[in-house]
């Protein structure tokens, strides 16, 4: 029975692909965190603006 083994070149390519997939996951997570932080910052800035509009409209 023949074992299904990878050549060194195939093993390197496989390893590189796995590393790239992990790196893409890390980058996606960082982008999500940045988006959340930007939304929170936008919300914090908009609260005083809304309060000002509410107070000035009366």
Rosetta blueprint (number, residue, H / E / L):
1 X L
2 X L
3 X L
4 X L
5 X L
6 X L
7 X L
8 X H
9 X H
10 X H
11 X H
12 X H
13 X H
14 X H
15 X H
16 X H
17 X H
18 X H
19 X H
20 X H
21 X H
22 X H
23 X H
24 X H
25 X H
26 X H
27 X H
28 X H
29 X H
30 X H
31 X H
32 X H
33 X H
34 X H
35 X H
36 X H
37 X H
38 X H
39 X H
40 X H
41 X H
42 X H
43 X H
44 X H
45 X H
46 X H
47 X H
48 X H
49 X H
50 X H
51 X H
52 X H
53 X H
54 X H
55 X H
56 X H
57 X H
58 X L
